[in-house]
Amino acid sequence: MTAGAINPFRPTRWEHHADGRPLIWFTEEAEELSADKSTYIHGTRGTGKTTLLKGICWEDLCLNESLKMQRRLADFKNIGIYVRFPDHISASMSFTDWAAIFPQVQNPEYEFYSFFSAAVEAICIERVADACHQLREMDEISITAGQELQLVSDFIGEFPAIAAFASRPPVTFLDLGRCLRQMVSAMNRACGRGTVGDLVGKLPDREPYRMLAYFAERASAAIRLKTSMGSQTVGFKFCLDDCEVLSRLQRKSLNSLVRLSRAPCSWVVSSVGGGRDDSETFIESQPLTDADRRVISLDGRDEHAFRQLCQSVVSLRLIFSLPHAVRPTLSQSEVSSFFDLQQRLGRWDVNDMMGALVKRSARPAAELLNKGAGQLLALMRKKRKKVPARYTEAEARLPFYEAYVLMLWRGREESFKTTLESTDVEKLTTFVESFGQPGFEAWLRRKQRGAFLHFATSLGIRRLPLAGANIVVSLADGSIRDFLEIMGEVYEAYVGAHKWDPKDPSNLHRFATSRTPIANSIQTNGIYSASESYFEGVSRRSEIDTDVISRLLAGLGEYTSMLQTNPGDPRTLSTTERGVFFIDYVSVMASGALPDSAKFVNAAIRQAELAGYLRPVEIRRHQTQHVDGQFRSIAFRLHRRFSPKFRFSFRGAYEGVALDPQELSILCLGGATVTTRDWAENVAAKIPATSAQLELLSIMAPDNG
């Protein structure tokens, strides 16, 4: 990207926005989070967890221009309090040896629970005190000076040890907030320096949750939220972000606070990943249940909901990229459709892309497919079969993938040949009678992306004609951040194709207000650029072992491509879209423990999952807890954004493939001794010569294409 260039789709991360107020689109999920019940929310990186939390917290509701046009603080019954754990809790708090500090205590973990919960409560009270002060300054709430002084005085009277962390006893909300920050800072320092034993006796004498409950209940009773319907009482919703950094004991302590909470306190606990058990508490026989909190997975968004979110976010981005003088004044519903993805990007299905390949190629296979597709459509009309609307004479479109699959099908089970012959056109007459049968047509739909990849590879075409709103949304893989990155690359390709000055802000208005569809070739260039930059970005990550993760991803990418595109392998069509990798560690476990190589592989997979490069797939069977808290078997696939680079289905992988952890250790530790391509070819050659699907797990819901 040119230095100084303007791109309305970047930056895509909260921390990269200079003003600290990124654009927020308020969704139904945010409405759910604002309810009285506590919520645990999880999802892979980029799915919008922070945006959801910020969307119900007081700072952005009062200060963020994009959110203020959709919601006001007065629309909610709870004041959202945002807490990002890494900003407040030191990592050293996870490593303190509590058994050494309290050698006489039967279970030192309970001492940690008391210590950590005190830190969490202090952070939450400090944030509430700061919110009350600032909201009163903004005239959003009412509370008298006398009430404030009395509340702080009563709190310090109940927990006098807190005052020792300040140079003078706290009097106001600001004083109390400063004092509590110093207390938490002292706790972090003590953990880092190994002086926790000296500090514990100086902390307030309390039972977990009592300190927070005492302050929150009195603050709720004192303040009044100003609304159009008059003043109302409010509760506090503590929105805790980046909770994946917490250790097992920290999670257990936090769960205990959520279990103990009652009005006016409730929680939103957000973390990367999912599938872990978040029910364990320190309260005997009282784990977290559905009655205590709901659990929301952002990875489970349906395609329609995610596409609507994408359109709303891209529209909001473009509107706010325009100068104030030309920025339109729109309602929320009008904002969401300002940039119509369907109109600007169009929709390309598999047959459109296969048709483009047929036009580009002069090979006999392309001519045969074109003839076969025309013959199949003519037969469907002659037999008076119900011809889908997409194949009307006005559309002049042909059923390429249907013809391709049937021309290669041997007519029994999942048996396919690998090359087209002239006689294959004639046998289409045999299969046309099956059209109209739901099961048969669903079977064909499941083969369509496999047919596209098989055909393109047989023609020797490397760069696939990927374009359309449906393709861009699919490649984003449920991540709004990845969607914006892809759109950012499409925008740069658009500017370059039109030879515009990338630094000229007037181009934003021309792009945003145009109703002309973006050319497919421009979209394809942007899509491939986004895929390449995604892989190149692995080497720039500081929190992962970049060499190992790059080899892991490249090897899995090559392997997935071979599984899905090899035109000489009949299984490419018999079981399409393979590449959900299933790893069973039982085979390498000795005496109940994993060998070092398997631990290394597991750690690499975990790093790649946390970074968003690998997508974990839920497996309902054979998922037994191991002694170290990890699963004995896991399943995952590559992020779809890698699809253009490595040439696998833009819908990702759906079919399971067993993978030996020892093979992965060769890939991750091989270095210069084995290339990722050689590794993939070697592993692919070991797959048993059978077209039967993996029977060891039920990975996905029934796929109807």
N, C-alpha and C positions, 0 to 999 in steps of 0.2 A: 504494500500500500504506500502511495506517495506521501511524503511528509507534508502535513498541513492539509491533506485531502479531507473532504467532508463525506461522512458516511452516516446516514440516519439510523443504521442498524447496529452501530457500535458506539460506546463499549457495551458489552453484554454482561459484565459482572458488576455487582453493587459497589465493590471497593474501588472500581476504576472511574466512577463518576465524581468529577471534581467538586460538584456542589453537594454531594451526599444525598441527593433527592432524585433518584432514577424514576422513570415513568412507571406507574402502577396501574394495572387493569384489575378492577375489583370483580371477582368471580363468585359463583355459587359456593365454591369450596371455602372461600374466605367468609362467606355468610355462615357456613356451618361452624367454622372455627370460633366465631364470635358468640356462639350460644353459651349457655351457662355451664354445660358439661365440659369436662377436660377432654383434650384430644391429643393423641400421639400421631404424628404425621411423619411419614418417611418416603423416600424416593431417591433415585440416583441423582447425581450432580446435574444441575441445570434444569430441573423440572419445575422450579418456581417456588421452592419452599420458603426462602427468605422473603420473596415478594408477597406471599400469602400472609406471613406473619406481620410484615411491615404494614400491610393493608388494613389491619385492625388495631394498630398501635397509635397512640395519641400524637406522636411527633409528626408522622406523615399525614394523618387525618387533618391536622391543623396547619401544616406547612407545605405539603406537597401539592403543587398546582394541579397535576394530572389526577390525583386522587380526590381532591376537593371538589372537582366537577362531577364526581360520582357519589361520594358519601361525605357525611359530616360526623364529627365526634358525637353529636347529639342523637345520631341514629342508633347508637349502641347502648346496651344496658351495662356494659363493662368497659372500664378504661384499660386499654391494652398497654402493657408494659414490656418493652422489648429488651431482652437480655441475650447477648451473644457470649456464650460461656468462655471461649478462649480469651476474651477481653478482660475477664475478671478472675478466672481460676488458673493458677499456675499448674503446669504439667507435673511439677515436683510433688504436688499433693497426692499423686497416684502412687508414689514410690516410697513413701514413708513406712518404716518398719514398726508397725504399731505393737507387735508382740514384744519387741525389745523395749519400747517405751513403757508398756504396761505388762511386765512379766507375771504379775500376780493375778491378772484378769483372766477369767475362764475363756472368754471369747473377745479378743481385742478388736474384732470387726465392729462391735457395737460402739467402741470408743471412736472409731473412725466415723461411723454413722453420726454420732453426736457432733463431732468436729466439722464434718463436711456439711451437714444440714445447717449448722450455725452460720457457715459461710454463705450458703445459698440464701438463707433467710435474710441475712444482713444485706446482701446484694439487692434482693427484692425490695426490702424496706427503703434502702437508699434510693432506688429508682422511683418508688412511689412518692417519697418525700420530694424528690426533684420534680416529678410530674405535677404534684399538687401546687408547688410554688409557681411553675411556669404556666400552668393552665389558669391559675388565678390572674397572673399578669396578662394573659390573653383574653381574660373575661369569659372563659369557657365554663368555669366553675365558680361557686361562691363559698367562701369560708372566712369567718372573721379572724382578725389578728388574735383576739382572745382565745378563740377555739384552737388556733394553731399553737399558741404558747402553752395552753393547757394540755393539748395532746402530747407535745414533746416532753413536757414536764412529767406527765403521768408515765410515759414510756420509760424515761430515764429512772424514775422512781421505782418502777417495777424491775428494771434490769440495770442497776447502778454500775455494774462493772463496765458497761459500754463507755461511760463518761471518761474512764481512765485512758482511752485511746485518743483523747483530744486535749489540747492545751487548756481549755476551759470547758465547763459543762455546756452541752448543746442547749440552745434556747429556741431556735427557729428551725423550719424545715431544712434550710441550707446548712445550718450548723450540724444538724443530725446527719444529713447526707455526707458531709465531709468527715464526720467522726466515724461513720460506718465504713467509708472507703478506707480510712486508715486502719480500722480493725481488720478488714479483709486483707489489706496489704501486709499487715503484720503476720497474719496466718500463712500467707503465701511465702513470706520470707522465712518463717520458722520451718516450714516444710523443706525449703531449699537448703537451709543451713543446718538442719538436724537439731533444732532447738524447740521442737514441738512440746516436749515434756515441760519446759520452762514456761511455755505460753498457756497451756491448757487451763491451769488454775486461775488465770487472769480473765478468761472468757466468761460471759454471763452465765449464771446458773439457770438452766432451762431444760425442759423436755423438748424433743424435736417438734417443730411446727408451732409451739406455744408463743414464741416471740413474734413470728410473722402474724399469727392469728390475732394477738393482742393489738398490734399496731393497725392492721388492715381493718379489723372490725370497728375500731374507734375512728379511723379516717373515713370509712364509709358512712358512719353515722353523722360525721361532722360536715362533710362536703356535700354540695348539691350541684348537679350538672344542669346547666341552663339549656333548655330546649324550647321549641316553639309551643309546646304544650305546657310550659311551666317548668319549675325545678323538679328534679327527680333524684332519688338516691341511686348510687352506682356501686358495682363491685369492681374487682381488679382481676384481670386475666394476664397471667405472667407467661409471656411468649419466649420460650427458651430455644435458641438457635444453635446449630452446630453441635448437637449433643453426641455426635458420634465420637467426639474426642474424649468422652468420659470413660473411665474404667468400669469394670463389672461392679465393684463396690459403690462407685459413685452413682451408677445407674440404679442400683438397688436402693441407695439412700434417697435418690430423687423419687423413685417409685413410692417409697414409704411416705414422703411428704405429700405426694398426690393422693395417696390412699387416705391420709389423715385430713386432707383439706375439706372444708365446707364453705358455704357462702360466708363472706363475699369473695372468697379466693377460688380461682380455677386456673387451669394450666393448658398451655399448648407446648408440647415437647417435640422438637423437630430434629431429625437426624438423617444422614445419608445412609442408604442401604435399606435393608428390611429382612424379614424372616427370623430375626432374633427374638427370643422370648423376653418380653418386657413386662412380666407380671410378678417377678420376685421382689419381695419386700423384707424389711427387718421386723415386721409385725407378725407374730406367731399365728399361723393358720389363717392369715388374711392377705392373700396375694391380690394384685390388681385384677379386676374383672371388668366385664363389659358395663357393669353398673357404675364403675368408677370413671371410665374413660372410653371413648370411641377410638378406633384405629383407622387411619386413612392412608392408603398407598397411592401416591401420585403416579406410580408406574402403571397403575391399573386404569388410567383414564381411557375411555373408549375413543375411537378414532374421530368420531364426529365432534365430541366435546373438545378434543385437542385441536382439531382444525379450526373450530370457532375461536378458541383462545389465540391461536396463531394469527388469524385474521384481525382480531381485536387489537392485539399487541402491535402488529405491523402498522395498522391504521393509526394507533395512538402515537407511535414513533414518528410517522410521517407528518402528522398534524403538528406535533410540537417541534418538528425540525424547521417548520416554516416561520418566517419572521412574523411578529405580532400583527403587523399591518395587513398581512394577507392571510392570516390564520382564520379559518372559518369557525363560526360559533355554532356548535352542533350539540344535539342531545346525545345521551349515552348510546342509544340505539343507532343513531346516525354515525357516531364516531366509530362504532364497531364495524361498519360496512364502508368506511371511507375508501379503503384500498381493497377492492374486491379481488381476492386471490383467484377465484374461478375466471373472472374476466381478464385479469392481467397476465396470469400464467397459463390459463387454459387447463385442459385435462387430457392427458395422453394415457390411453390404456395399452395393454400389451400388444393388441393387434395394430394399433397406430405405430408403435415402435417397430414391430416386425414388418409392417408395410414400408416404413422408411428404409429398413435394411434391404428389402427386396428391390427398392428403387435404386439403392446405392451399388448393388452388386450385379455383376454380369455372369456370375458363376451358374452352372447348370442347376444347382440345388435351389437357387433363388427363382429361376424360371419354373422349375417343377412345382415349388410351393405356390407360386402365383397362379399357376394353372390349376393346382389341386384346390386352392381356396375358392377360385371361381367356380369350379365344378361342384364343390360341396354346397355352395350357396344356391346354385342352380338346382341341385337335387332337392334341397330343402324346400324350395319354392314349388318344384314340380310335384313333390309328395305332399304338398299342402301342409307342411309342418309349420308350427308357429315360429316364424322368423323373428328374432329379437329386433327391437326398434332400431338398434344401432346399425343394422344391416339393411335398412331401407334403400330403395333405389336412389333416393335423393341424396343419401349420405355417400353413396358409392364406396362403401367400406367392405372389406372382405374378412371372413373368419379364418385368419391365418393360423392362430395357435390351435384351433380345433382341427383344422386340416392337417397341420404338422404332426400333432399327437396321433391322429388316427392313421396317417400314412405310415408312421413308424411302428404302430401297434400291431402285434401279431394276433390279436383277437382273443387272447386268453390271459386272465389274471393280470399280473404286472410284467408281461413279457414284451420287450421292445427290441427292434433292431437299431442300428446306429446310423445308417445312411439312406437317403432317398433314392428311389429308382422310378423309372417311367411307369412301371406297372402299378405303382402305389396309388396313382390317381384313380385307376379303375376300381380298386377295392373299396373306395369311399362309398360306393353304392351299397355295400354290405352293412355299413354302420349307420346310414342315415335314418333308418327306422327307429333307432334308439333315441333320437332327439325328441324332446318332449317328456322324457322320463327324468324326474328330479334327481335321482341318484346318479344317472349317467352324466347329466350336465354338471352336477357338483364335482364328479370325478374329473371331468375335463377342466373345470375351473382350477382345481388344485394343481393341474399340470401346466398352467399357462406360463408362469414365470420360468419354470424349468425348460419349457419349450423355447422360450425367447432366448435364454442363455445358451442352450444347446445349439440352436440355429445360428446365433451370432458367432459362436466359437467355431462351428463347422465352416463358416464363411471366412474365418480368419480375421474378423473384425474385433479390434481391441477397444475402441472408444464407442460405447453404446449411446444411442440417442435418448438420453434421459432428460425429460422436461415435463412440465405440468405441475399444477398445485398439488395434486395427489402424490406425485413423486417427491417433491420437496418436503411435504409434511411427513411422508413415510420415512425419509432419510433422517429427519430430525429425531426419530425414535423416542417420541414422548418428551423430549427436552426442548423447552422454549429457547434456551440459550443456543442450542445447536441450530434451531430453526433460524434464529437471528443471524448466526454466523453464515449460514448458507445464503440467506437473503442478502447479507452484506457483500458476499462474493458475486452474487447475481447483479447487484447494483453496480459494483465496480466494473463488471464485464459490460453492462449496459452503457455506462459512461464512456468506457474505452471504445466500444463499437460505434458510438455516436461522435467520437472524437471531441468530447466536451472537456473543458478544464475541470479537473477533479476538485479544485479549490474554490470554484465559483459557486456561491450559495444559491444563485438563481436556478441552477440545475435541479436542486431539490424540488422547487415548485413545478418545474417542467415534468419531472419524473412522477411526483405525487399526484398531480392533477390530470395527467394524460390518461386517456381511456383506450389507447392503442395497446393491443396485446404485445407482450415482450416476446421477441422471436425465440423459437425453440433452440436455435444454435447459441444464442446468448445465454439462455438458461443452462444449457449443457456445459458451456465453458465455466460458468459460475459454480455449478454443482461439482465438476471435477476439481476445480481449484479449491473448493471447500473441503473436499475429501483429502486432497494432497496436504493441505495446510493442517488438517486435523492430525494426520500421522506425523508430519514434521514437528508439530507442537509437542509431541511426546518427549523429544530430546531437550526441550526447554523447561520441563517441569522440575522443580527443585525438591518436591516432597516424595519423589519416587526414584527407584533405581532405574535410570533412563535406559541404560544399555540392555539390561535384562528385560524390561517391559517392552522395549522396541522389538527385541528378538521374539518375545512371546507373541506380540500382536502380529508381527510380520509372518511368523510361522503359521499361526492360526488362520491368518488371512489367505495365505497361499493354499493351505489345506482346505479351507472352506470353498475356495474357488475351484479347486480340483474336484471336490465332491459334487459341486453344482453345475459345472460347465464342461466336464470331460466328454467330448462327443464320441469317443471310442468306448465308453463304458455304458452298457445298457441300464445300469442302476441310476444314471443321471436322470432318466425320465421315469423309471419305475418308482423311485423314492426321491421326489424333488425337494429342493431347499433343505438338504441335510446341513448340519453344522451347529446343532445344540450339543455341546460337548459334555458328556457325562463321565465323571471321574469317581471311581470307587477306590478309596484308600485301603480298604481291607486287604487287598492283595499284597500290599507292601508293608503292612503292619507286623511288627515282631514284638512279642511279649506285651501287646497292648499299646505300643508306642510307635510313632512314625519315625522312619529313618531321617537323617538330616536332609537328604536330597528331596524327600517328599515334603518336609517342612519348608524348605526353600521354595519349592514350587507353589505350595499353598500360600505362602506369604506373597509371592509375586502375583498370583491370581487375585488375592485380597487387595493388593495395591492397585491393580488394574481396575477392579470393581469399584473401589472408592473413588478413583479418578474418572470413572464413567466410561472407560474404554470397553469393558466387558459388562454385559448385562446378565445378572443372575436370573436363573429360571427356576421357578418353584417346582419341586418334585415331591409328590405326596407319599411315595412309598420308598422304602430302603433308606430313610433319612434318620439314622440312629445317632444319638449324641455320643461323642467320644469323650474321653476323660479330660481333654484340654478345653472342652466347651465348644469345639468345632464339630462340624458334621463329618461323618465318615464318608459320605458321598455328596457331591455337589454337581450342579449343572449350570452352564452359562453359554452365552453366544457373544459374538462380536457386535459392537455398536453398528447400526445400519449405515452410519455416515462413512464407514470404511468401504461400503459396497462399491462405489465407483472405482476406487483405487485398486482393490483386489479382484473386482469382477465377480461379485456374487449377488444374489437377489436383493433388490432394493427394499424388499419386505423383510430382509434378514433371514434367519434360519428358523425352521420349525420342526425339523426331524432330528431325533437323537442319534448320536454317534458315540460309542464308547471310546475313551482315551486313557491309555495307561499312564499313570503319573511318572513312571520311569522314562517314558518317551518324552514327556514334557521337561524332565530334568535334563535330558540330552539337549533339547532345544534351548533351554534357558542358560545352561552352563557350557554349551558347546563352543562358544566363542568363534574363533577363526577356523576351527576344525570341521565345522559343518555349516553350510549355508542354509538359510530358512527354506529355500526352494528344494534343496536336496532332502532336508528333513521331511518336508511335506510329501514329497514323492515316495520316500521310504515308508512313511506311515500309511499312505494311501495304498501302497502295494500289499500291506499286511491285512487289509480288510477282507474278511471271508467272502468268497464269490457267491453271495446269495442276495436276492433282492428283498428278502423279508425285512420288515421294519424291526427296529429294536423293541424287544418285549420287556425290558427291565423297568420301564417306567411309563407313566402316562403324563406327558409333559404339558400339552396344551389342550384347550377345549377343542371340540370337533371343528375342523377347518373346512369351511364351505367356500373357500376361495376369496 
